[in-house]
Amino acid sequence: MFNGDSPTTLDLLAGKKGNSSSKSRLTDAEALELYACQDLEHLAGVGYRARHERHRRRAFYTINRHINYSNICVLDCDFCAFAKRKRDAGAYELSIDEIAQRAQQAAAAGAWEIHMVGGLHPTWKFPVYLDILRAIRAASPRLTIKAFTAIEILHLAWVGKMPIESVLEQLREAGLGCLTGGGAEIFEPSIRNQICRGKESGEEWLHVHRTAHKMGIRSTATMLFGHQETAQHRVDHLRQLRDLQDETGGFLALLPLAFHPAHKLAHLPAVGAEETLRNIAVCRAYLDNFDHIKAYWISYGLELATRCLDFGADDLDGTIEEERIYHMAGADSPLSQTESSLVNAIEGAGYEPVLRDSFYNVVQKV
């Protein structure tokens, strides 16, 4: 457990003692210096102080259920082992009844959130997605439905031949509570062209989230790190997120997602623990207008995710249940965690477990 008492030689670099928006912001050049730092103790000091200002010893988790409604997708991103063509081995699509049943099971288990994303299905029409949301809402009226990535919203706008605003409004009326942050990857066009050619551009991802925020729909953000990007690309990505958050205030949290070698990029090395911890610290220090940084245990493994609490993360996500996207890429983390395993991990690291809903309201057990 890091206590953050003694100052570090990096002390937010330019004599910056804290990281709230009322103090001097970390510059891009300073963030690059942090990425270049090889001293993990110093990085822990930077990340921990910024985290401690907001949350003290609290560390959040939730009880949730992931539903990946189909892996059939018109895209073929180089890093994605989840997407399949309709006739491929392993291709699947859940029925609306199956999705509703999983939502009902989640509600009965005390969940607070359904997290739902899937592939860009080539034949499903827009009303199918409305019916899915309505079925989840009917099966679990108390749960927040966090669903769809920016590329899914763009796909639905194309399928439904309507503006993004109309798509989002109809989805909200059917039960959508907030958007997921998936698909951001790295905004730099040259990198997107290497890892997800044909997917939405960084500008399009930002436009979808800007539009949602202006409609009062909150979302999360992501950054996929550890593949072919440089530290400069990461800082550029974080700067664009920080700028949009200044504009809208609509992001709930950032999830830095560790690249997992798979599919056409299986030859690349996996991200190491040290780089994961360094990235968490920089993200926490730089994103002074984001309240929460998640250490997504599916991506890191629970042990490393818990260690990230000392480097600036304040949330381990949730119980999850049946995550498929990382696991189809070969992730060896469990498919789910129990609530007690998350609580024990947080307490074992010296922090106070706090059960939350999708919007970081503290909740009581059902």
Phi and psi in degrees as a GROMACS rama.xvg file:
@    title "Ramachandran Plot"
@    xaxis  label "Phi"
@    yaxis  label "Psi"
@TYPE xy
-87.1164  134.233  PHE-2
-100.267  -16.8377  ASN-3
67.1197  16.2647  GLY-4
-76.0959  -43.7439  ASP-5
-87.4024  139.928  SER-6
-66.8571  152.206  PRO-7
-103.732  159.954  THR-8
-68.1701  -17.9461  THR-9
-88.7368  -21.9361  LEU-10
8.69878  62.4924  ASP-11
52.9978  30.5208  LEU-12
67.6238  -73.8122  LEU-13
-91.4355  42.4071  ALA-14
73.9343  15.7717  GLY-15
-77.6855  123.435  LYS-16
-93.557  -17.5345  LYS-17
-142.296  -165.034  GLY-18
-146.033  20.5584  ASN-19
-81.8566  163.123  SER-20
-65.8478  -15.4972  SER-21
-79.5693  -8.26671  SER-22
-111.728  171.08  LYS-23
-59.3688  136.853  SER-24
-82.4909  151.944  ARG-25
-66.6171  130.698  LEU-26
-84.7056  168.025  THR-27
-61.1093  -41.2565  ASP-28
-63.4693  -38.5859  ALA-29
-69.1239  -37.6737  GLU-30
-62.5807  -39.2307  ALA-31
-64.4218  -36.2542  LEU-32
-63.1505  -39.5597  GLU-33
-64.7506  -41.8821  LEU-34
-62.0131  -29.8747  TYR-35
-82.5917  -13.1316  ALA-36
-69.6437  132.411  CYS-37
-101.695  -1.46471  GLN-38
-94.0959  102.705  ASP-39
-64.3704  -30.9026  LEU-40
-64.3982  -42.7348  GLU-41
-63.19  -42.965  HIS-42
-64.0851  -39.297  LEU-43
-60.5389  -40.0837  ALA-44
-61.0144  -43.0236  GLY-45
-64.7569  -50.856  VAL-46
-66.9526  -41.207  GLY-47
-63.8327  -43.4759  TYR-48
-60.8365  -44.052  ARG-49
-64.0222  -37.9814  ALA-50
-68.8966  -42.6052  ARG-51
-64.5597  -33.7042  HIS-52
-57.1836  -38.2254  GLU-53
-87.7741  -42.2159  ARG-54
-124.254  -3.30231  HIS-55
52.086  -124.592  ARG-56
-97.6998  9.04379  ARG-57
-76.9815  142.385  ARG-58
-136.426  129.682  ALA-59
-95.4751  154.863  PHE-60
-155.194  166.258  TYR-61
-140.303  168.034  THR-62
-105.314  114.476  ILE-63
-141.809  176.323  ASN-64
-140.579  123.192  ARG-65
-85.6524  135.843  HIS-66
-128.304  113.202  ILE-67
-100.215  99.4192  ASN-68
-66.9849  -27.3939  TYR-69
-164.225  147.453  SER-70
-105.41  8.01231  ASN-71
-77.5343  125.027  ILE-72
-146.311  142.556  CYS-73
-79.6882  -14.2968  VAL-74
-94.104  166.401  LEU-75
-143.368  68.8545  ASP-76
-66.5214  139.209  CYS-77
-59.9452  -31.4487  ASP-78
-91.5138  -5.49581  PHE-79
-97.4117  118.969  CYS-80
-98.8791  1.66229  ALA-81
-82.0288  -42.4448  PHE-82
-69.7858  141.873  ALA-83
-136.091  155.768  LYS-84
-81.8803  161.427  ARG-85
-60.3324  -34.2017  LYS-86
-94.6774  2.73817  ARG-87
-71.1559  149.807  ASP-88
-61.9199  134.868  ALA-89
89.9942  -5.43118  GLY-90
-70.2286  142.122  ALA-91
-151.404  160.471  TYR-92
-146.801  129.758  GLU-93
-81.4607  144.609  LEU-94
-76.9382  162.741  SER-95
-61.4642  -37.9519  ILE-96
-63.8793  -40.209  ASP-97
-64.6661  -41.2609  GLU-98
-64.1875  -44.8548  ILE-99
-62.9733  -38.1069  ALA-100
-63.7024  -40.2723  GLN-101
-67.3353  -37.5916  ARG-102
-65.3285  -40.3161  ALA-103
-65.0762  -39.9468  GLN-104
-63.2153  -39.8353  GLN-105
-64.1939  -43.5928  ALA-106
-62.0247  -41.8932  ALA-107
-65.3241  -26.7261  ALA-108
-87.552  5.0681  ALA-109
89.4969  18.0142  GLY-110
-69.0961  157.41  ALA-111
-115.003  -8.06529  TRP-112
-152.397  139.327  GLU-113
-104.423  125.228  ILE-114
-109.352  115.953  HIS-115
-132.256  122.081  MET-116
-141.649  167.032  VAL-117
-166.031  -175.135  GLY-118
-75.2909  169.531  GLY-119
-84.9424  93.9696  LEU-120
-68.1113  132.835  HIS-121
-74.6337  -18.4385  PRO-122
-122.601  -15.9359  THR-123
-67.5711  135.18  TRP-124
-91.5482  164.372  LYS-125
-56.0819  -41.738  PHE-126
-58.594  -24.9803  PRO-127
-59.4261  -42.247  VAL-128
-69.5537  -34.7736  TYR-129
-65.7013  -40.9507  LEU-130
-64.7896  -37.159  ASP-131
-62.0373  -47.7648  ILE-132
-62.3307  -42.951  LEU-133
-63.3334  -37.9434  ARG-134
-67.5366  -40.7504  ALA-135
-64.1613  -43.8393  ILE-136
-62.0487  -41.3514  ARG-137
-67.124  -35.6795  ALA-138
-78.6472  -25.4294  ALA-139
-148.733  70.7922  SER-140
-62.6859  -21.0382  PRO-141
-82.1931  -22.9573  ARG-142
-79.8424  142.595  LEU-143
-78.0408  134.083  THR-144
-97.652  106.259  ILE-145
-98.0959  115.525  LYS-146
-147.701  153.844  ALA-147
72.4716  136.275  PHE-148
-92.582  171.568  THR-149
-60.0941  -40.4151  ALA-150
-67.3256  -32.1567  ILE-151
-65.6382  -40.0892  GLU-152
-63.7664  -43.3782  ILE-153
-63.2575  -39.3567  LEU-154
-62.6894  -42.693  HIS-155
-67.4207  -34.0107  LEU-156
-64.4225  -38.0134  ALA-157
-70.871  -45.265  TRP-158
-62.7593  -42.8428  VAL-159
-86.5561  -4.0372  GLY-160
51.7369  53.6881  LYS-161
-147.468  161.668  MET-162
-66.1748  158.081  PRO-163
-56.8137  -40.2532  ILE-164
-58.1147  -41.6177  GLU-165
-68.0805  -38.9811  SER-166
-59.8599  -50.2195  VAL-167
-64.783  -39.6147  LEU-168
-64.7582  -42.626  GLU-169
-68.8485  -38.2324  GLN-170
-63.7445  -41.2856  LEU-171
-63.4086  -42.2198  ARG-172
-62.4397  -30.6172  GLU-173
-82.8337  -11.8021  ALA-174
136.078  -5.90421  GLY-175
-60.0123  130.169  LEU-176
-99.5867  -41.5046  GLY-177
-160.396  163.768  CYS-178
-91.8451  152.077  LEU-179
-82.637  168.76  THR-180
-104.327  6.49878  GLY-181
-60.6577  155.87  GLY-182
91.823  -5.70233  GLY-183
-67.3006  -35.5369  ALA-184
48.4452  -115.443  GLU-185
-126.413  132.191  ILE-186
-69.9653  -26.537  PHE-187
-53.5972  121.44  GLU-188
-57.0512  -38.9971  PRO-189
-65.1123  -33.3922  SER-190
-75.2305  -42.8401  ILE-191
-58.5203  -37.2053  ARG-192
-64.6326  -26.5063  ASN-193
-84.5954  -34.2653  GLN-194
-109.851  -21.6213  ILE-195
-150.607  52.3672  CYS-196
-55.6222  132.195  ARG-197
94.5115  -12.733  GLY-198
-77.7513  174.041  LYS-199
-61.4538  152.82  GLU-200
-75.9839  167.259  SER-201
-59.7382  -39.1096  GLY-202
-62.7819  -39.4303  GLU-203
-67.5529  -40.221  GLU-204
-58.6473  -47.554  TRP-205
-63.7986  -36.9714  LEU-206
-64.351  -42.7803  HIS-207
-60.8636  -45.711  VAL-208
-70.8631  -36.8725  HIS-209
-60.3984  -44.7373  ARG-210
-62.1862  -45.6961  THR-211
-60.9223  -46.1357  ALA-212
-60.0741  -42.0207  HIS-213
-68.2399  -19.028  LYS-214
-90.9485  0.144998  MET-215
87.2907  12.6379  GLY-216
-97.2147  116.689  ILE-217
-78.5053  166.525  ARG-218
-156.276  169.59  SER-219
-105.365  171.474  THR-220
-129.379  156.52  ALA-221
-134.103  163.525  THR-222
-144.834  122.452  MET-223
-90.0879  116.876  LEU-224
-121.736  153.917  PHE-225
99.0103  20.9054  GLY-226
-112.217  -98.0122  HIS-227
-116.239  9.08571  GLN-228
-84.9463  161.789  GLU-229
-105.837  172.667  THR-230
-60.1469  -36.4419  ALA-231
-62.0671  -39.749  GLN-232
-65.5571  -38.7706  HIS-233
-64.2743  -45.1156  ARG-234
-64.8574  -40.2054  VAL-235
-59.5335  -41.8889  ASP-236
-61.3753  -48.2685  HIS-237
-64.8271  -36.936  LEU-238
-63.0586  -41.1643  ARG-239
-67.721  -35.4409  GLN-240
-65.7845  -43.7813  LEU-241
-63.8276  -39.4989  ARG-242
-63.241  -43.1155  ASP-243
-68.0461  -36.5855  LEU-244
-65.8156  -36.702  GLN-245
-58.7616  -38.9477  ASP-246
-73.9931  -43.1679  GLU-247
-115.706  -30.2569  THR-248
65.8892  20.5934  GLY-249
-91.1922  -10.2364  GLY-250
-81.8148  133.78  PHE-251
-85.5919  -36.7578  LEU-252
-165.569  161.259  ALA-253
-108.353  136.786  LEU-254
-113.302  102.375  LEU-255
-76.0993  115.997  PRO-256
-101.759  125.027  LEU-257
-77.2464  129.335  ALA-258
-60.7074  134.648  PHE-259
-115.661  117.929  HIS-260
-59.2211  122.844  PRO-261
-163.659  165.605  ALA-262
56.0014  -126.968  HIS-263
-78.2139  -9.18387  LYS-264
-111.675  22.8424  LEU-265
-65.4568  -17.5747  ALA-266
-79.1103  -12.8686  HIS-267
-79.1311  153.962  LEU-268
-74.1959  154.151  PRO-269
-74.2982  160.196  ALA-270
-78.4355  131.442  VAL-271
-82.8526  165.741  GLY-272
-61.6696  -41.7424  ALA-273
-62.4108  -41.9017  GLU-274
-68.3434  -35.1065  GLU-275
-62.7583  -45.7606  THR-276
-65.3257  -41.7384  LEU-277
-60.213  -44.9402  ARG-278
-64.8082  -39.9107  ASN-279
-59.6521  -45.2858  ILE-280
-62.6742  -43.4084  ALA-281
-66.9426  -43.8305  VAL-282
-58.9919  -43.4774  CYS-283
-65.8862  -42.258  ARG-284
-69.3205  -38.1056  ALA-285
-80.117  -40.0097  TYR-286
-86.3535  71.5366  LEU-287
-69.704  -13.715  ASP-288
-104.971  9.06547  ASN-289
-100.376  126.549  PHE-290
-73.8002  -29.2535  ASP-291
-135.15  139.825  HIS-292
-121.15  122.038  ILE-293
-91.3532  140.476  LYS-294
-104.546  95.3468  ALA-295
-75.3958  105.067  TYR-296
-64.9892  -26.1884  TRP-297
-60.1825  -39.2658  ILE-298
-77.25  -37.9938  SER-299
-101.61  -23.2812  TYR-300
88.8202  148.047  GLY-301
-65.6092  -37.9103  LEU-302
-62.4533  -48.5934  GLU-303
-69.233  -38.697  LEU-304
-58.982  -40.5916  ALA-305
-66.2525  -38.1471  THR-306
-63.2504  -29.6708  ARG-307
-62.2735  -20.7632  CYS-308
-59.7589  -31.4223  LEU-309
-76.605  -11.4248  ASP-310
-110.181  5.64289  PHE-311
127.513  -17.9285  GLY-312
-70.3455  152.608  ALA-313
-133.461  7.27671  ASP-314
-147.705  130.58  ASP-315
-97.8246  10.7911  LEU-316
71.0573  -127.225  ASP-317
-147.876  -165.409  GLY-318
-71.8409  -31.6444  THR-319
75.1811  -59.3919  ILE-320
61.279  103.616  GLU-321
70.0324  43.7236  GLU-322
-67.4982  136.846  GLU-323
-115.003  -31.3399  ARG-324
-65.0168  -51.3869  ILE-325
-67.8285  -36.595  TYR-326
-74.2301  -28.5261  HIS-327
-71.956  -16.4728  MET-328
-88.6566  1.10474  ALA-329
100.276  11.2887  GLY-330
-59.463  138.82  ALA-331
-102.853  9.63793  ASP-332
-71.9772  159.963  SER-333
-62.1263  160.691  PRO-334
-74.0249  -21.7796  LEU-335
-155.296  167.645  SER-336
-126.354  150.026  GLN-337
-81.6225  160.804  THR-338
-60.1074  -40.2449  GLU-339
-65.1733  -33.956  SER-340
-68.1663  -37.1628  SER-341
-68.356  -44.9888  LEU-342
-61.0365  -45.7751  VAL-343
-63.2282  -38.3771  ASN-344
-65.2371  -43.1883  ALA-345
-65.7358  -46.8823  ILE-346
-65.3755  -37.6106  GLU-347
-64.3989  -25.4414  GLY-348
-87.9397  -1.21808  ALA-349
91.3089  21.3377  GLY-350
-116.665  168.182  TYR-351
-99.5491  115.436  GLU-352
-69.3102  135.572  PRO-353
-130.772  117.116  VAL-354
-77.9792  129.571  LEU-355
-128.174  166.19  ARG-356
-98.3031  -168.936  ASP-357
-63.6931  -24.2592  SER-358
-104.967  14.6789  PHE-359
66.5682  25.6277  TYR-360
-78.3654  136.451  ASN-361
-73.9657  131.353  VAL-362
-125.012  160.548  VAL-363
-100.042  154.711  GLN-364
-63.1798  145.181  LYS-365
